[in-house]
C-alpha cells in the first residue's frame, strides 16, 4: 500500500506539473494522508468520548445540569464560571424559560477531565514508602554482568525478572551501576517494567528498566512462534472472506487509476504508466462526505423544540 501510494502521489504531481489538474483530480489515493487521518480520528474520538446516550454501569450519579446558550448549543453547569449576579440572572431566566435547562448524563470525557488538573504524580520516594523496602518487595541484590536479577512469588508468576544495571531519574542522563556491587531494590508490583534502586543508606538512586531477552536456541520459542503463525493464518483466512467486498473495491480503484494514466499517456505527457492500480468516485471524497455527516449528524434533544425559543443567554457567560 505504501509503494502504491508513493507511485500515485508521483502521478498526481507529474500531471499537475503538466497542467492536467483534471486528470490529477481523478486519481484516487489508496490510503489517507496523515493530516486527513488525524482530523478523522480526532472527530471519531470526540464523538465516542462525548456521548451521553450510554449505559455505563454505575453511572447513575454522574449527571449534570445543562443550559442552552443559543443555537442549540448546550453547556454543562460545572463548565460555567459565573459571578453571583450572573447566577441570579440565569436562575430568573430559566424560571421564565424552563426549556433552556435540562438534566443529562455526563459523557466519559466530562467525568475523566473533572479534577484531572489536581492529580499529582507520585515521586519514587512515595512508592517506596507505600510498598516498603523492608517488607515483601524489598531486597538486596548484586549486579552481575550489567544485569540485576530479582524473583518474587507474587510477581511475574514467580518467574525471574531481569533489569538493566542502569538507572535514570526524571530529566537526568542514565547512570550505569557498578558491577559486582550490592544494591537495595524495591519491586513495584504494579509496574514491573522498572525497578526502584536505593543505596545502602536507603536513599533512592533511580529506576532501572526491565531487560527483555530472547534465547534464539529455545525450542519452546520456535513452538510458540509456530502456534502464533498458525493462528495468524487462520485469522487471515477469516479476514479475507470478511473483506472480500473491500478487496473488490480496491481492484476497481486500481483499474480506475490505470485508466487515468492510460489517458495521460495518450495525451503525450511523457509519463510511463506503472503496473500499479485505484474508484470512479474517490475514496477521499467519500471520507470528506462522511466527516461532514458526522459533524452535522447531531440530533436535537428529545421533546425540545428550540426553534420556538428566541432567547439568547450567551451574554451571561
C-alpha positions in Angstrom: 0.0 0.0 0.0 2.9 2.4 0.8 4.6 1.7 -2.6 1.3 2.2 -4.4 0.6 5.4 -2.5 4.1 6.8 -3.4 3.5 6.0 -7.1 0.0 7.5 -7.1 1.4 10.6 -5.5 4.1 10.8 -8.2 1.4 10.5 -10.9 -0.6 13.4 -9.3 2.4 15.7 -9.0 3.5 14.9 -12.6 0.0 15.6 -14.0 -0.3 18.9 -12.1 3.1 19.9 -13.3 1.9 19.3 -16.9 -1.2 21.4 -16.2 -3.6 18.4 -16.3 -5.4 19.1 -13.0 -8.5 17.5 -14.5 -6.7 14.1 -14.7 -4.9 14.6 -11.3 -8.2 15.0 -9.6 -9.5 11.7 -11.0 -6.6 9.7 -9.3 -7.7 8.1 -6.1 -5.2 7.7 -3.3 -5.2 4.2 -1.7 -4.6 5.4 1.8 -5.4 8.5 3.9 -2.7 11.1 4.3 -1.7 11.8 7.9 -3.5 15.1 8.2 -6.8 13.6 7.0 -6.3 10.6 9.3 -5.6 12.9 12.3 -8.6 15.0 11.6 -10.9 12.0 11.1 -9.5 10.2 14.3 -10.0 13.4 16.4 -13.6 13.7 15.3 -14.2 10.0 16.0 -12.7 10.0 19.4 -14.6 13.2 20.3 -17.9 11.6 19.3 -17.1 8.4 21.3 -16.0 10.1 24.4 -18.6 12.8 24.2 -21.6 10.6 24.0 -24.3 10.8 26.7 -26.6 8.1 25.4 -24.5 5.3 27.0 -25.5 2.6 29.6 -22.2 2.6 31.6 -22.7 0.6 34.8 -22.8 2.6 37.9 -23.1 5.9 36.0 -26.4 6.9 37.6 -24.8 9.6 39.9 -22.8 11.1 37.0 -25.3 13.6 35.9 -25.2 17.3 35.2 -27.4 20.3 34.6 -27.0 21.8 31.1 -28.1 25.2 29.8 -28.9 26.2 26.3 -26.9 29.3 25.3 -28.4 29.7 21.9 -28.4 28.0 18.5 -28.9 24.6 20.1 -25.6 24.7 22.0 -25.7 23.2 25.4 -23.1 23.6 28.1 -22.6 21.8 31.4 -23.2 23.7 34.6 -19.8 22.9 36.0 -18.1 24.3 32.9 -19.6 27.8 33.5 -17.7 30.4 35.5 -20.3 32.8 36.8 -20.4 35.6 39.3 -23.2 35.5 41.9 -25.0 38.2 39.9 -24.9 36.1 36.7 -26.1 33.1 38.6 -29.1 35.0 39.9 -29.9 36.3 36.4 -29.6 32.8 35.0 -32.0 31.3 37.5 -34.5 34.1 36.8 -34.3 33.5 33.1 -34.6 29.7 33.5 -37.7 30.2 35.6 -39.3 32.0 32.7 -38.0 29.6 30.0 -37.7 26.1 31.6 -36.9 24.6 28.2 -33.5 26.3 28.4 -32.3 23.9 31.1 -32.1 20.1 31.2 -30.5 17.3 33.3 -28.4 14.8 31.3 -25.9 12.0 31.9 -22.3 13.1 31.8 -20.2 11.9 28.9 -17.0 9.8 29.6 -14.9 12.8 28.7 -16.7 15.0 31.2 -16.1 12.6 34.0 -12.4 12.0 33.1 -11.5 15.7 33.0 -13.1 16.6 36.3 -10.4 17.0 38.8 -7.7 15.9 36.4 -5.7 19.0 36.9 -5.4 18.4 40.6 -3.8 14.9 40.2 -0.1 14.7 41.3 2.3 12.1 40.0 3.9 10.2 42.9 7.6 10.6 43.4 9.8 7.5 43.7 10.1 8.0 47.4 6.3 7.7 47.8 6.4 4.3 46.0 9.0 3.1 48.4 7.0 4.4 51.4 3.8 2.7 50.2 5.4 -0.6 49.2 8.1 -0.7 51.8 11.7 -1.6 51.1 11.8 -3.6 54.3 8.8 -5.8 53.7 7.7 -8.1 50.9 9.0 -6.3 47.9 12.4 -5.0 49.1 15.7 -7.0 48.9 19.4 -6.7 48.4 20.8 -7.8 45.1 24.2 -7.9 43.3 24.9 -6.5 39.8 26.3 -9.3 37.6 27.4 -8.6 34.0 25.4 -5.4 33.8 22.2 -7.0 34.9 20.0 -7.3 38.0 18.0 -10.4 38.6 15.1 -10.5 41.0 12.5 -13.1 41.8 9.3 -12.9 43.7 6.5 -15.4 44.1 3.9 -12.6 43.9 5.2 -11.1 40.7 5.5 -12.4 37.1 4.1 -15.8 38.2 7.2 -16.4 40.3 9.5 -16.3 37.3 12.8 -14.3 37.5 12.7 -10.7 36.2 15.9 -9.2 34.7 16.7 -5.5 34.7 19.5 -3.5 33.2 22.0 -2.2 35.7 21.4 1.3 34.6 19.3 3.9 36.5 17.7 7.1 35.5 15.8 9.9 37.2 13.3 12.2 35.5 15.2 14.6 33.3 18.7 13.2 34.1 21.0 11.1 31.9 21.2 7.3 32.7 24.0 6.2 35.1 25.4 2.7 35.0 25.6 0.8 38.3 28.9 -0.7 39.5 29.3 -4.4 38.5 29.5 -6.9 41.4 28.3 -4.3 43.9 25.2 -4.9 46.0 22.2 -2.5 45.9 18.9 -2.3 47.8 16.0 -2.6 45.3 12.2 -2.4 45.6 9.9 -4.2 43.1 6.8 -2.2 42.2 4.2 -5.0 41.6 2.0 -2.5 39.7 4.8 -1.6 37.3 7.2 -4.5 36.7 8.8 -2.8 33.8 11.0 -0.8 36.1 12.9 -1.5 39.4 13.5 1.1 42.1 17.1 1.2 43.2 18.4 2.5 46.5 21.9 2.9 48.0 23.0 1.3 51.3 21.6 4.3 53.2 18.1 3.8 51.8 18.4 6.9 49.5 16.7 6.5 46.1 19.1 6.4 43.2 16.6 6.0 40.4 14.8 3.5 38.2 16.3 0.5 36.3 14.5 -0.6 33.1 13.4 -4.2 32.5 15.7 -6.2 30.2 13.8 -8.4 27.7 15.9 -11.1 26.1 15.2 -13.9 23.7 17.1 -17.2 23.5 17.5 -18.0 19.8 18.1 -21.7 20.5 14.9 -22.2 22.6 12.7 -25.0 21.1 9.8 -23.6 23.2 10.3 -20.3 21.4 10.0 -21.9 18.0 7.0 -23.9 19.0 5.3 -20.7 20.2 6.2 -18.9 17.0 4.7 -21.8 15.0 1.5 -21.6 17.0 1.3 -17.8 16.6 1.8 -18.2 12.8 -0.9 -20.8 12.5 -3.3 -18.6 14.4 -2.4 -15.7 12.1 -3.0 -17.8 9.1 -6.5 -18.8 10.4 -7.3 -15.2 11.2 -6.2 -14.1 7.8 -8.4 -16.6 6.1 -11.4 -15.3 8.0 -10.4 -11.7 7.3 -10.1 -12.4 3.6 -13.6 -13.7 3.5 -14.9 -10.8 5.6 -13.1 -8.2 3.5 -13.9 -9.6 0.0 -16.0 -6.6 -0.8 -13.2 -4.2 0.2 -10.8 -6.2 -2.0 -13.2 -5.8 -4.9 -13.4 -2.1 -4.2 -9.6 -1.9 -4.2 -9.4 -3.8 -7.5 -11.8 -1.3 -9.2 -9.8 1.6 -7.8 -6.6 0.1 -9.2 -8.2 -0.2 -12.6 -9.6 3.3 -12.5 -6.2 4.8 -11.7 -4.6 2.8 -14.5 -7.3 4.1 -16.9 -6.5 7.7 -15.9 -2.8 7.1 -16.5 -3.5 5.5 -19.9 -5.5 8.6 -20.8 -2.5 10.7 -19.7 -0.2 8.6 -21.9 -2.5 9.2 -24.9 -2.2 12.9 -24.2 1.6 12.6 -24.8 2.5 13.7 -21.3 5.7 11.7 -21.4 4.6 9.5 -18.5 5.0 5.8 -18.2 2.1 4.0 -16.6 3.3 1.7 -13.8 1.6 -1.6 -13.4 0.1 -0.3 -10.2 -3.5 0.3 -9.8 -7.2 2.7 -7.5 -12.9 4.1 -7.8 -14.8 6.2 -10.1 -15.7 8.2 -7.0 -12.6 8.9 -5.0 -12.4 7.4 -1.5 -11.1 10.8 -0.3 -14.3 12.4 -1.4 -16.3 9.7 0.4 -14.4 10.3 3.6 -14.9 14.1 3.4 -18.7 13.5 3.0 -18.6 11.0 5.9 -16.8 13.6 8.0 -19.3 16.3 7.2 -22.1 13.9 8.0 -20.5 13.1 11.4 -20.2 16.7 12.3 -23.8 17.6 11.2 -25.4 14.4 12.5 -26.2 15.6 16.0 -29.9 15.1 16.6 -31.7 17.8 18.7 -32.7 16.9 22.2 -35.8 14.9 22.5 -39.0 16.8 23.3 -37.3 20.1 22.9 -38.4 22.5 20.2 -35.6 25.0 20.4 -36.8 26.8 17.2 -39.6 28.3 19.3 -37.1 29.9 21.8 -35.9 33.3 20.8 -34.0 34.0 24.0 -30.2 34.1 23.7 -28.4 34.0 27.1 -24.9 33.7 25.8 -24.1 37.2 27.2 -24.3 35.7 30.7 -21.2 33.6 30.2 
